[in-house]
Amino acid sequence: MDKKNLRGLLRGPMVAVPTPFKEDFSLDLATAKENIKFMINGGVVTGDGALLVGAAGGEFPTMSVEERKAVMTASVEAAAGKVPVLSTIQHTDYRAIIEMAQHASKAGVTAVQLGPTYYYESTDHDVYNLFKLVTDNSDVPLMIYHTWWSGFTMSQDLLDKLIALPTTGAVKWSHRGMGEYRDGILAMKDRIAVIDNAGYQVLAHMYGSRAFVTHLSAFWPQYPLKLWRQMEAKDYDGLNATLAMFKWKWSKWVGKVVEYTGGEGPFIKAAMEEVGLKAGPPRPPSARPTPELIAELRALLKEAGAPTAKARAKAK
C-alpha cells in the first residue's frame, strides 16, 4: 500500500471496532468477523468508511501481542477487501511495536496507528526515533496518533518531520486548542489523510478533513453514514438535526458510563447488545454498565429510531 493512496481511501466514518470477548473474557474471533460483516452490510465500505480494529475501542491495552495480531488477521479476512482495515501498534516495547507492524503488513492491514510510547515522558527526538524505527523495519503505512491528552503535544515541526517519512500517510487528529486544531488540518490536509478524533467532525470537514472516528457504526452503521452524506452535501441544517436526534444525547450517556467504569468497551458493547449483536463483556477492571444505565440507553435508542434486536431478527 502506497501511503499516497490513503488520502483517497480513508473517507467517511472510521469505526472504532470493539473486540468481542466470551463471558470468560477469552477472545471471540468468530463473533468479531460476524460484526465486521454486519458493518459492511450496513454501508461501511471503501469510500464510505474504514475499520479501526484492536485499538482503544477494541480494548488493546487488555490484550496480548498475539491476541492483537490475531484480531488483525481475522478482521482483514472478514473485510474481504470491501473496506480498509487499520489497527494500532501502540506498546511500550519498541520490539513489540515492530513485530506488530511487520505482522500488519503480512496480514494486509491498510495502515497502523502509532503515537508516542507511554509511561515515560517522550521528547520530539523520542517520537521521531520511534517512527523512524518502524519505518526502517516495516513497509506498512503509518497513521500518526496525536494523543495530546496523554501529556505530549506534537509541534507542527515534528508533524512535518513524521509526514516526510516514507510510510507516514495519515494522522488521527485532535488538539487541546481550537486554533491549533484548525491550523493542523489546514497544514496537513493536502499531504496526508486527516481523520478527526476530537468529535468536531463537521468543523474538520469544513477545514478539509474527509474522515472521522466514530463508535456508532459498530451498532448503527446507517447513522454515521447519514452524517457523512450530509457533510459531503454541505447540508449543515440537516446535520444539526441529525446530530440532535441521537449523537448529542448519546455523548451525554457515555459521560455517565465513564464515570462508573473506564475504557471504551463498556458503552460500545452495551449498545451493540441492545441492537441484537454479540459483543460480550469488557475485560476487567472495566465492567458492563449498570441496569439503570442500560435502561437509559434503551430509551435513547428507541427515541432515535435505532434498529432494535427485534427488527434485526425480523429482517433475517
C-alpha positions in Angstrom: 0.0 0.0 0.0 1.5 3.3 -1.1 1.0 6.0 1.6 -0.2 8.4 -1.0 -3.3 6.3 -1.6 -4.6 6.8 2.0 -5.9 10.3 1.3 -8.4 9.0 -1.2 -9.0 5.7 0.6 -9.8 6.9 4.2 -13.1 8.7 3.8 -16.2 8.9 5.9 -16.7 7.1 9.3 -13.7 5.3 10.7 -15.2 2.8 13.1 -13.6 2.2 16.4 -14.4 -1.5 16.3 -14.9 -3.3 19.7 -13.1 -6.6 20.3 -15.7 -9.3 21.3 -14.9 -11.5 24.3 -16.7 -14.5 25.6 -18.1 -14.5 29.1 -14.8 -16.0 30.4 -13.1 -13.0 28.8 -11.3 -15.1 26.1 -11.1 -13.7 22.6 -14.1 -14.4 20.3 -12.8 -14.1 16.8 -15.8 -15.7 15.2 -18.1 -13.0 16.6 -15.5 -10.3 15.5 -15.9 -11.5 11.9 -19.7 -11.5 12.1 -19.7 -8.0 13.5 -17.5 -6.7 10.7 -19.8 -8.3 8.1 -22.7 -6.5 9.9 -21.0 -3.2 9.5 -20.1 -3.8 5.8 -23.7 -4.8 5.1 -24.8 -1.5 6.8 -22.7 0.5 4.4 -19.2 0.7 5.9 -17.3 0.1 2.7 -14.4 1.7 0.8 -15.2 5.4 0.1 -17.8 5.4 2.9 -15.8 4.3 5.9 -12.9 2.3 7.4 -12.4 -0.1 10.3 -10.0 0.6 13.1 -9.7 -2.7 14.9 -7.8 -3.7 18.1 -7.4 0.0 19.1 -8.7 1.8 22.2 -12.3 1.0 21.3 -11.1 -2.6 20.9 -9.5 -2.7 24.4 -6.0 -3.2 23.1 -4.3 -2.4 26.5 -6.0 -5.5 27.8 -4.8 -7.8 25.1 -1.5 -9.7 24.5 0.5 -9.0 21.3 -0.5 -12.4 20.0 -4.2 -11.6 20.5 -3.8 -8.2 18.8 -2.1 -9.9 15.8 -5.0 -12.5 15.7 -7.5 -9.6 15.6 -5.7 -8.0 12.7 -5.7 -11.2 10.7 -9.3 -12.1 11.4 -10.5 -8.6 10.6 -8.8 -8.5 7.2 -10.3 -11.9 6.4 -13.8 -10.7 7.3 -13.5 -7.4 5.4 -12.6 -9.4 2.3 -11.3 -6.3 0.5 -14.6 -4.4 0.9 -13.4 -1.8 3.4 -10.0 -0.6 4.6 -8.8 -2.2 7.9 -6.5 -0.3 10.2 -5.1 -1.3 13.6 -2.9 0.1 16.3 0.6 -1.0 17.2 0.9 1.1 20.4 3.1 -0.5 23.0 5.8 0.4 25.5 8.3 -2.1 24.0 9.7 -1.0 20.6 10.3 -4.7 19.7 6.6 -5.5 20.1 5.7 -2.4 18.0 7.9 -3.5 15.2 6.6 -7.1 15.5 3.0 -5.9 15.1 3.9 -3.6 12.2 5.5 -6.4 10.3 2.5 -8.7 11.0 0.1 -6.0 9.9 2.0 -5.7 6.6 1.8 -9.5 6.0 -1.8 -9.7 7.0 -2.9 -7.0 4.6 -3.8 -4.3 7.1 -4.2 -0.9 5.3 -2.3 1.2 7.9 -1.4 1.1 11.5 -1.8 3.7 14.2 1.3 4.9 16.1 1.9 7.6 18.7 4.5 8.3 21.4 5.1 5.5 23.8 3.5 5.9 27.2 4.6 5.8 30.9 8.0 7.5 30.3 7.6 11.1 29.1 8.6 11.5 25.5 10.6 14.2 23.7 10.4 15.2 20.0 13.6 13.1 19.4 12.0 10.1 21.0 8.9 10.3 18.9 10.8 10.7 15.7 13.2 7.9 16.6 10.2 5.6 17.2 8.6 6.3 13.9 11.9 6.0 12.1 12.5 2.6 13.7 9.1 1.3 12.5 9.7 2.8 9.0 13.1 1.2 8.8 11.7 -2.2 9.8 8.3 -2.4 8.0 6.6 -1.1 4.9 3.1 -0.8 6.5 1.7 2.8 6.1 1.6 4.7 9.4 -1.2 6.8 10.9 0.1 9.4 13.4 -1.9 9.1 16.6 -1.9 12.6 18.2 -2.7 11.7 21.8 -2.1 15.2 23.3 -4.2 14.2 26.3 -1.6 11.7 27.4 0.8 14.6 28.1 2.6 15.1 24.8 1.6 17.7 22.2 3.3 17.4 18.8 4.6 20.6 17.3 3.9 21.2 13.6 7.6 20.9 13.0 7.6 17.4 14.5 4.5 16.5 12.5 6.2 17.7 9.3 9.2 15.5 10.0 7.0 12.5 10.6 5.0 13.2 7.5 8.2 13.3 5.5 9.0 9.7 6.4 8.3 7.3 3.5 5.4 5.4 5.2 3.5 8.1 7.1 0.2 8.6 5.2 -2.4 9.7 7.8 -3.0 11.4 11.1 -5.7 10.7 13.6 -6.1 14.3 14.7 -7.2 16.2 17.8 -5.7 19.2 19.7 -6.3 20.9 23.0 -6.6 24.3 21.3 -9.3 25.0 18.6 -6.9 27.3 16.7 -4.2 24.7 16.7 -6.7 22.0 15.7 -7.8 24.1 12.7 -4.3 25.1 11.7 -3.1 21.5 11.9 -5.8 20.3 9.5 -5.1 23.1 7.0 -1.3 22.4 7.2 -1.7 18.6 6.6 -4.8 18.0 4.5 -3.1 18.2 1.1 -0.3 15.9 2.1 -1.9 13.1 4.2 -5.3 11.8 5.2 -6.6 13.7 8.3 -9.1 11.9 10.5 -11.0 13.8 13.1 -10.6 12.3 16.6 -11.9 15.2 18.6 -15.7 14.9 17.9 -15.5 18.0 15.7 -16.2 16.1 12.5 -18.3 18.9 11.0 -15.7 21.5 11.6 -13.0 19.2 10.4 -14.9 18.5 7.2 -15.2 22.3 6.6 -11.4 22.7 7.1 -10.6 19.8 4.7 -10.7 16.6 6.6 -12.6 13.8 4.9 -12.8 11.2 7.7 -13.9 11.0 11.3 -13.6 8.4 14.1 -16.9 7.1 15.5 -18.2 4.3 17.8 -21.7 4.5 16.4 -21.2 2.4 13.3 -20.5 -0.6 15.4 -24.2 -0.8 16.3 -25.9 1.6 13.9 -23.8 2.0 10.7 -26.5 3.9 8.8 -26.5 6.8 11.2 -22.8 8.0 10.8 -23.2 7.3 7.1 -26.1 9.7 7.0 -23.9 12.3 8.8 -21.2 11.7 6.2 -23.6 12.2 3.3 -24.9 15.4 4.8 -21.3 16.7 5.3 -20.5 16.0 1.7 -23.6 17.7 0.5 -22.9 20.7 2.9 -26.4 20.2 4.3 -25.5 21.8 7.7 -29.1 22.4 8.8 -29.8 18.7 8.2 -26.5 17.8 10.0 -27.6 19.7 13.1 -30.9 17.9 13.1 -29.3 14.5 12.7 -26.8 15.2 15.5 -29.5 16.4 17.8 -31.6 13.3 17.1 -29.1 11.0 18.7 -25.3 11.8 18.8 -25.5 14.6 21.4 -27.7 12.6 23.7 -25.5 9.5 23.2 -22.4 11.6 24.2 -24.1 12.6 27.5 -25.0 9.0 28.2 -21.4 7.9 27.5 -20.2 10.5 30.0 -22.3 8.8 32.7 -20.9 5.4 31.8 -17.3 6.5 32.0 -18.0 8.0 35.5 -18.9 4.5 36.5 -16.3 2.4 34.7 -13.3 3.1 32.5 -12.5 2.3 28.9 -14.5 2.4 25.7 -15.6 -1.2 25.6 -18.4 -0.8 28.2 -20.5 1.7 26.4 -19.9 0.4 22.8 -20.6 -3.2 23.7 -23.8 -2.3 25.7 -25.2 -0.6 22.6 -24.3 -3.5 20.3 -26.0 -5.9 22.6 -29.1 -3.7 22.7 -29.5 -4.0 18.9 -29.1 -7.7 19.0 -25.3 -8.1 18.2 -22.9 -10.2 20.2 -20.1 -8.3 21.9 -19.5 -9.9 25.3 -18.2 -8.1 28.4 -15.3 -5.7 28.6 -12.2 -7.1 30.2 -11.6 -6.3 33.8 -11.2 -4.0 35.5 -13.8 -2.4 33.2 -17.4 -3.6 33.7 -20.7 -3.6 32.0 -22.9 -0.5 32.7 -25.4 -0.7 35.5 -29.0 -1.8 34.7 -30.1 1.8 35.2 -27.7 3.0 32.6 -28.8 0.2 30.2 -32.4 1.2 30.6 -31.5 4.8 29.8 -29.6 3.7 26.7 -32.6 1.6 25.6 -34.8 4.6 25.8 -32.4 6.7 23.8 -32.1 4.1 21.0 -35.9 3.8 20.9 -36.5 7.5 20.8 -33.9 7.9 17.9 -35.4 5.0 15.9 -32.3 2.9 16.0 -32.6 -0.7 14.7 -33.6 -3.0 17.6 -32.9 -6.6 18.2 -36.5 -7.4 17.3 -36.2 -5.6 14.0 -33.0 -7.3 13.2 -34.5 -10.7 13.9 -37.5 -9.9 11.7 -35.2 -8.8 8.8 -33.5 -12.2 8.9 
